[in-house]
Amino acid sequence: MQVNRVIEGLKNCFEDTSLSIHSQDVMSQIGSGSLPVERLPSSAIVVQGKNKAGEKQVLQLEKFLRKVSIPVIGRVNDKHLILDLRCLRTDQEEILIQMIRFGLQNLITKK
């Protein structure tokens, strides 16, 4: 399963941080316009803080990922960063992993 491969590729990056990562089933909004409330089942990776410092880092990571060379757009809900993988192709998984690793490195060097 795609979400498991992405999490496996990131697992060691979250060691010794104030953040954790896990998978979650989500309902993905199809879009807007004529179908604003239609949803499809999907899977997401969720980044959450282990403490108050980690909760702040979740917000910093979300902002940083929007600005990387290949933007990663997620949503923050209840201090969790949710990255829905519904539209992620298999050939894009490694790119996503690299962008998240880069974001985490940026957080670490800012400490």
C-alpha positions as CSV (number, residue, x, y, z in Angstrom):
1,M,0.0,0.0,0.0
2,Q,1.3,3.4,-1.0
3,V,0.9,5.1,2.4
4,N,2.9,2.4,4.1
5,R,5.8,2.8,1.6
6,V,5.9,6.5,2.2
7,I,5.9,6.1,6.0
8,E,8.5,3.5,5.8
9,G,10.7,5.8,3.7
10,L,10.3,8.5,6.4
11,K,10.3,6.6,9.6
12,N,14.0,7.1,10.6
13,C,13.7,10.9,9.9
14,F,11.3,11.4,12.8
15,E,13.5,9.7,15.4
16,D,14.9,12.2,17.9
17,T,12.4,14.8,16.9
18,S,9.3,16.3,18.6
19,L,7.2,15.0,15.7
20,S,5.6,11.6,14.9
21,I,4.1,10.2,11.8
22,H,1.3,7.7,11.1
23,S,-1.3,6.8,8.5
24,Q,-4.9,7.6,8.7
25,D,-7.9,6.8,6.5
26,V,-9.5,10.1,5.3
27,M,-12.3,11.3,3.1
28,S,-10.9,13.4,0.3
29,Q,-12.9,16.3,-1.1
30,I,-13.2,15.8,-4.9
31,G,-13.1,19.5,-5.6
32,S,-15.4,22.5,-5.8
33,G,-17.8,23.9,-8.3
34,S,-20.5,21.4,-9.1
35,L,-19.2,18.8,-6.6
36,P,-18.2,20.7,-3.5
37,V,-19.4,18.2,-0.9
38,E,-18.6,14.9,-2.8
39,R,-15.9,12.9,-1.1
40,L,-13.8,9.8,-1.9
41,P,-12.1,7.4,0.6
42,S,-8.4,7.9,0.7
43,S,-5.3,7.4,2.9
44,A,-3.1,10.1,4.4
45,I,0.1,10.5,6.3
46,V,-0.3,12.5,9.4
47,V,2.5,14.4,11.1
48,Q,1.8,15.5,14.7
49,G,3.7,17.0,17.6
50,K,4.6,15.0,20.6
51,N,4.5,18.2,22.7
52,K,4.0,21.9,22.5
53,A,7.3,22.5,20.6
54,G,6.3,19.7,18.2
55,E,2.9,21.3,17.6
56,K,4.7,24.5,16.5
57,Q,7.0,22.5,14.3
58,V,4.0,21.0,12.6
59,L,2.9,24.5,11.5
60,Q,6.4,25.4,10.4
61,L,6.8,22.2,8.4
62,E,3.4,22.8,6.6
63,K,4.5,26.4,5.7
64,F,8.0,25.2,4.6
65,L,6.6,22.3,2.4
66,R,4.5,24.8,0.5
67,K,7.6,26.7,-0.5
68,V,10.0,23.8,-1.5
69,S,11.0,23.4,-5.1
70,I,8.3,20.8,-5.6
71,P,5.5,22.1,-3.3
72,V,3.8,19.7,-1.0
73,I,0.3,20.9,-0.1
74,G,-1.4,19.5,2.9
75,R,-3.9,20.7,5.5
76,V,-3.6,21.4,9.2
77,N,-6.4,20.0,11.3
78,D,-6.3,20.0,15.1
79,K,-2.5,20.7,15.1
80,H,-1.9,17.7,12.8
81,L,-0.5,18.0,9.2
82,I,-2.5,15.8,6.9
83,L,-1.0,14.9,3.6
84,D,-3.7,13.1,1.5
85,L,-2.1,10.6,-0.9
86,R,-5.1,10.1,-3.2
87,C,-3.5,11.8,-6.2
88,L,0.1,10.8,-5.5
89,R,1.4,8.5,-8.3
90,T,3.8,5.7,-7.4
91,D,6.6,7.5,-9.4
92,Q,6.1,10.5,-7.1
93,E,6.5,8.8,-3.8
94,E,10.3,9.3,-3.6
95,I,9.9,13.0,-4.4
96,L,7.4,13.4,-1.6
97,I,9.8,11.6,0.8
98,Q,12.7,13.8,-0.3
99,M,10.6,17.0,0.2
100,I,9.5,16.0,3.7
101,R,13.0,15.0,4.6
102,F,14.3,18.4,3.4
103,G,11.6,20.1,5.5
104,L,12.5,18.1,8.6
105,Q,16.2,19.0,8.1
106,N,15.2,22.6,7.8
107,L,13.4,22.4,11.2
108,I,16.4,20.7,12.8
109,T,18.9,23.3,11.6
110,K,16.6,26.1,12.9
111,K,16.8,24.8,16.5
